[in-house]
Amino acid sequence: MTTLSPPQTEINSVIALYSNGQIQEALDAVETLIKSYPNEALLYNISGACFAGLGQLDNTLKSYEKALAIKPDYAEVHYNLGVTLQELNQLDASIKSFEQALAIKPDYADAYINLGNTLRGLGRLDAAVKSYKQALAINPDYAEAHNNLGNALNDLAQLDEAVKSFEKALVIKPDFAEAHNNLGNALNDLGQLDAAVKCFKQALAINPDYAEAHNNLGNTLRDLNQLDAAVKCFKKALAINPDYVDAHYNLGNAFNAL
């Protein structure tokens, strides 16, 4: 069993290909390296990422499992495996992978966030909140963690706390379109409709192709009895995403109200 490792220059070359979006070229290069260095866990981690980038999730799982067979305490691979299982909707297995990553690397903020996302997907909202808060204890300036915490608090109908979380995310990352949209939803639920409109418009100033924000803005404008403006929003949402079922439904209701 060889103990040799591939030259760092060759690994860097593969990573550069991947970073430049040349996923298939990166995969071809790393598989060539694997033939020479079959016991290097890092190479299987990289091949897993390449397969994931190509949408070949079954091969992604196989690569990560090979990496862990070589190096069972490889926290990043447990994390990557968890993300893949999450995409495959194998949520219970995903949780186990994130927990394994955290057992090895307790300060792994990304693992706490994705664990929280998976728990939220299973409806385990209190546990999700705890996980997001653990991520923020590690990295208080993690805008995505504040945003995701806000979503979970919103699900729990803790709207005032949700607003605070979204606002914290936006202090850290003012161009965070998703957080502007989520803040708008929370303010809308609190009955602060004019403030919600401003949030949705801010999200759209950052990302004009944000179909969900167009739809949400339309809903709030409808509640403000600005029906013509609401119709325009729903139409914009559908121009971006013609298969947006909620926007079709909302547009129909708006037309009926005119």
CORVEN-V208461 format. One record per residue. N is the residue number from 0. RES is the residue in one small letter. PSI is psi in whole degrees, -180 to 180 (NA if undefined). OMEGA is omega as a letter, one per 40 degrees, with the letter a starting at -180 (none if undefined). BURIAL is # if it has 16 or more other C-alpha atoms within 10 Angstrom, else .. Layout:
N/RES/PSI/OMEGA/BURIAL
N/RES/PSI/OMEGA/BURIAL
//
This chain:
0/m/118/a/.
1/t/144/i/.
2/t/4/a/.
3/l/149/i/.
4/s/151/i/#
5/p/150/i/.
6/p/141/a/.
7/q/-31/i/.
8/t/-37/i/.
9/e/-38/i/.
10/i/-44/i/#
11/n/-36/i/.
12/s/-42/i/.
13/v/-45/a/#
14/i/-37/i/#
15/a/-41/i/.
16/l/-46/i/#
17/y/-46/a/#
18/s/-29/i/.
19/n/5/i/.
20/g/8/i/.
21/q/70/a/.
22/i/-47/a/#
23/q/-39/i/.
24/e/-40/i/.
25/a/-42/i/#
26/l/-44/i/#
27/d/-42/a/.
28/a/-42/a/#
29/v/-34/i/#
30/e/-31/i/#
31/t/-42/i/.
32/l/-37/a/#
33/i/-34/i/#
34/k/-35/i/.
35/s/-27/a/.
36/y/70/a/#
37/p/-8/a/#
38/n/21/a/#
39/e/107/a/#
40/a/-37/a/#
41/l/-39/a/#
42/l/-38/i/#
43/y/-33/i/#
44/n/-43/i/#
45/i/-43/i/#
46/s/-36/i/#
47/g/-43/i/#
48/a/-38/i/#
49/c/-46/i/#
50/f/-39/i/#
51/a/-43/i/#
52/g/-26/i/#
53/l/0/i/.
54/g/15/a/.
55/q/77/a/.
56/l/-30/i/#
57/d/-44/i/.
58/n/-32/i/#
59/t/-49/i/#
60/l/-44/a/#
61/k/-41/a/#
62/s/-45/a/#
63/y/-37/i/#
64/e/-36/i/#
65/k/-41/i/#
66/a/-42/a/#
67/l/-27/i/#
68/a/-32/i/.
69/i/-41/a/#
70/k/86/a/.
71/p/-22/a/.
72/d/29/a/#
73/y/94/a/#
74/a/-42/a/#
75/e/-34/i/#
76/v/-40/i/#
77/h/-42/i/#
78/y/-50/a/#
79/n/-38/i/#
80/l/-41/i/#
81/g/-43/i/#
82/v/-42/i/#
83/t/-45/i/#
84/l/-34/i/#
85/q/-45/i/#
86/e/-31/i/.
87/l/3/i/.
88/n/25/i/.
89/q/74/a/.
90/l/-39/i/#
91/d/-42/i/.
92/a/-36/i/.
93/s/-44/i/#
94/i/-44/a/#
95/k/-39/a/#
96/s/-44/i/#
97/f/-39/i/#
98/e/-36/i/#
99/q/-41/i/#
100/a/-41/a/#
101/l/-29/i/#
102/a/-33/i/.
103/i/-38/a/.
104/k/86/a/.
105/p/-19/a/.
106/d/29/a/#
107/y/87/a/#
108/a/-40/i/#
109/d/-37/i/#
110/a/-39/i/#
111/y/-40/a/#
112/i/-48/a/#
113/n/-32/i/#
114/l/-44/i/#
115/g/-42/i/#
116/n/-41/a/#
117/t/-42/i/#
118/l/-41/i/#
119/r/-40/i/#
120/g/-27/i/.
121/l/3/a/.
122/g/11/i/.
123/r/73/a/.
124/l/-41/a/#
125/d/-41/i/.
126/a/-36/i/.
127/a/-45/i/#
128/v/-45/i/#
129/k/-41/a/.
130/s/-43/i/#
131/y/-39/i/#
132/k/-33/i/#
133/q/-38/i/#
134/a/-41/a/#
135/l/-26/i/#
136/a/-32/i/.
137/i/-43/a/.
138/n/92/a/.
139/p/-18/a/.
140/d/25/a/#
141/y/98/a/#
142/a/-41/a/#
143/e/-35/i/#
144/a/-41/i/#
145/h/-43/i/#
146/n/-47/a/#
147/n/-36/i/#
148/l/-42/i/#
149/g/-42/i/#
150/n/-44/a/#
151/a/-41/i/#
152/l/-36/i/#
153/n/-42/i/#
154/d/-32/i/.
155/l/5/a/.
156/a/24/i/.
157/q/72/a/.
158/l/-40/a/#
159/d/-42/i/.
160/e/-36/i/.
161/a/-46/i/#
162/v/-44/i/#
163/k/-40/a/#
164/s/-44/i/#
165/f/-40/i/#
166/e/-38/i/#
167/k/-41/i/#
168/a/-40/a/#
169/l/-26/i/#
170/v/-41/a/.
171/i/-40/a/.
172/k/84/a/.
173/p/-23/a/.
174/d/27/a/#
175/f/90/a/#
176/a/-41/a/#
177/e/-39/i/#
178/a/-37/i/#
179/h/-44/i/#
180/n/-45/a/#
181/n/-38/i/#
182/l/-41/i/#
183/g/-42/i/#
184/n/-43/a/#
185/a/-43/i/#
186/l/-38/i/#
187/n/-44/i/#
188/d/-26/i/.
189/l/-2/a/.
190/g/9/i/.
191/q/73/a/.
192/l/-41/a/#
193/d/-40/i/.
194/a/-37/i/.
195/a/-43/i/#
196/v/-44/i/#
197/k/-40/a/#
198/c/-45/a/#
199/f/-40/i/#
200/k/-35/i/#
201/q/-41/i/#
202/a/-40/a/#
203/l/-26/i/#
204/a/-33/i/.
205/i/-42/a/.
206/n/91/a/.
207/p/-18/a/.
208/d/23/a/#
209/y/91/a/#
210/a/-41/a/#
211/e/-39/i/#
212/a/-39/i/#
213/h/-45/i/#
214/n/-44/a/#
215/n/-40/i/#
216/l/-42/i/#
217/g/-42/i/#
218/n/-43/a/#
219/t/-41/i/#
220/l/-36/i/#
221/r/-43/i/#
222/d/-25/i/.
223/l/4/a/.
224/n/25/i/.
225/q/74/a/.
226/l/-39/i/#
227/d/-43/i/.
228/a/-36/i/.
229/a/-44/i/#
230/v/-43/i/#
231/k/-40/a/.
232/c/-45/a/#
233/f/-38/i/#
234/k/-38/i/#
235/k/-41/i/#
236/a/-41/a/#
237/l/-28/i/#
238/a/-33/i/.
239/i/-43/a/.
240/n/90/a/.
241/p/-17/a/.
242/d/16/a/.
243/y/99/a/#
244/v/-45/a/.
245/d/-40/a/.
246/a/-39/i/#
247/h/-46/a/#
248/y/-46/a/.
249/n/-38/i/#
250/l/-44/i/#
251/g/-43/i/.
252/n/-40/i/.
253/a/-42/i/#
254/f/-42/a/.
255/n/-29/a/.
256/a/-16/a/.
257/l/NA/none/.
//
